[in-house]
Amino acid sequence: MKRRTVILTAFIAVVLALGVLPALAQDANQVPERVRGERTFPPAWIEESIEELRERIAERIASAEERIAATDRLTEEEKAEALDDLADASSAFAAAEEKAELVGIAISRRQLTRLKFRAERRGETVDYDAHIAGDLDRANRRLEHTAKVADWAEAAGEDVAEVLPMLENAAGQLEVAKGGGTVEASHDAVHIALAWMAQAGVTLMGM
């Protein structure tokens, strides 16, 4: 096994702490296209406070740092690389001010790490532009649908004032993703938008 694959295997094992929350990767970004009794929706993080999310992420990051430092499977150079990647993700978490931002970044960084690992294992190169473009297309269609559901709810006499800022935040993040920033920034923005839509979807379902 190539050393680069070894480092990524170890990195996946300890730093997929970036998938930080139970069932987060499966359902955090889901916005139902219709009301249905899916067991995976709503995502568990909806009911948690941002303080609880921050605490859980901090615990996982601290554990990952300890395990990277202690492992004998990596050289000092490889440890430094892994810790640098983790520090970059930690900085992104620290800058987040909303739950949707924390969750979106967690899912984004977990997915990027998995894409990188799979490409290394197969001897391929990740086409990040194509991946982000596909995510953007799906997210835009999801936003259009969620906005329609909000319009229907409002027409039925429901107060959707709580939902509208969520949709506005989602739309703003999709614009950020289109802005040609770094891979991490663009990918994070798409998944933050999806997390905002998940919140909007849960709110609409509760009306």
N, C-alpha and C positions, 0 to 999 in steps of 0.2 A: 504494500500500500504506500503510495507516495506520501511524503512527510506533510505536504500541504493538506492532503485529505485527512491525515491523522489529526492535525491541529483543528481542522474544522469538525471532525467527529467529536473530539473532546470539547470543543467550543459549543457544539450543539447540546451535548450532554449537560453542561453546567449553566449555560447562558440562555437556554430556552426558558429560563426564568422570565424572559421577556414575554412569554406566553402567560404571564403572571397569575391569571385568575382561572378558577375551575370553569371549564366549558367555554372559556372566553373565545378561544379561536374558532369554535364551532358556530357560536350563535350571536356573538356580540354585534355583528354587523347586519344581522337579518332584519329586514323590514317586511312584514307579511304583505303579500299581494291581496290577501283577503283575510278576514277573520277566520282563524282555524285553530284547532286545539293541539298544536304542536308542543311536544314536551320540552323542546329546546328554546321556546320563546315564551315569555320575555327572558333576556339574558340576566343572570344573577346579579351582575354589577349594577343594574338599574337601581336596586334597593340599597346599595351601599353608599356610604358617604365618601366624599373625596379624601377625607382624612384616613378612612379605612383603606382605601385603594393605595394611597401614598405609603402607608405603613407596610402593607403587604409587598409592594414593589421594593421598598427600601430593604426589607428583610431578605428578599430573594436576591437582590443585587449584592448585598453584603455576603451572603452565602456563596454566591458565584465567585466573587473576588477571592474569598478564602480558598475555595477549591482550586481555582486557577493557580494561585500562588503555591499551593501545597503539592500539586501533581508533579510526578516525575516523568510524565509522558511528553512533556513539552520542554523545549530549550528555553533559556532566558529570553531570547529574542521572540520566540513564539508566544511566551507568556505576556511579554510587553505588548505584542500585537493584539492579543485577546483582551487584555485589560484596557487598551486604548479604545477598542470597539465598544466595550462595556461602558467606559467613561463617556463616550459620545452619546450612547443611549441614555445614560443617567442624566446628562445635561439636558437632553430633550425632555425627559420626564420632569426635571426640576422647573423647566420653563412653562410647563402646562398649567393652566389655571382652571380648567374645567374637567369634569369626569370624562367627557367624550374625548378630550384631548389625550388624557392618560391612556384610555382604553385603545384609542385609535393608534397611538404611537406604539403601544405594546404589541398589538396585532401586526402592525406594519413592520417593525423590526424583527419580530419572530419570522414573518413570511420572507423577508429579505434574506435572513440568515439561512433559512431552509432552501431558498432558490440557489443561493451561492454554494451551499454544500452539495446539492444534487448536481449542479453543473460541474463542480470539481470532480465528483465521483464518476461522472460520465465523460469527462474530458471535453466538456462543452463550455461555451461562453453564454452568459445570461444576456438576453436582449431586453435590458431594463426599459428602454423606450417603448417597445412593443407591449411589454407587460403592463406598464403604467397606462398606456393608451387604452388597453383593454379594460383595465380597472375603471378608468375614467368614463368610458362609454357605458359600462354597466351602472356605475354610480349616477350618471346623469339621467339614465332611464328610470332608475329607482327614485331619484329626487322628483322627477316629473310625476310619477305615479303617487308618491306620498303627498305631493302638493295637491293632486286631484282629490285624494281622499280627504284632505283638510278642507278643500272647497265644498265637497259633498257634505261634510259634517257641519260646516258653517251654514250651508243652505238649509240643513235640517234643523237649524236653531241652536246648535251647540256653540259654546264659547271656545274658540280655537286660539285665543290670545296667547296662551302658554306655548302653543305649538309653533306659531309663526317665527319667533326668534330662533328656534332650533333649525327650521328650514333655511332661514337667512344665513345662519352660521354654516350650515352644510354647503349652501351655494357659494359662500365666500371661500371655503376651503377648496372647493373644486376649481375656483378661479386661481387660487394659489398653486394648485397642482398643474394647471396649464401654463404657469408662468415661466417654465424653463429653468427652475432652480436645480439643486442637486438631486440625485436619485432619492436620497433619504427624505429630503424635504418634500418632494413631489409625492412620493409614495405615502409618507406620513399624512399629508394633507388629504389624500383620497380616503384613507381609512378613518381619519378624524371625521370627515364628512359623513361616512357611513355610520359611525357611532352616533353622530347627531341625529341621523335619520332613524336609527334604532330607538333613540329616546322619543322622537316624535311619533314613531309607530306605536310604541307602548302607550304613550299619552292618548293617542287617538283611539286605541283599542279600549281604553278605560272610560271613554265617553258614553 
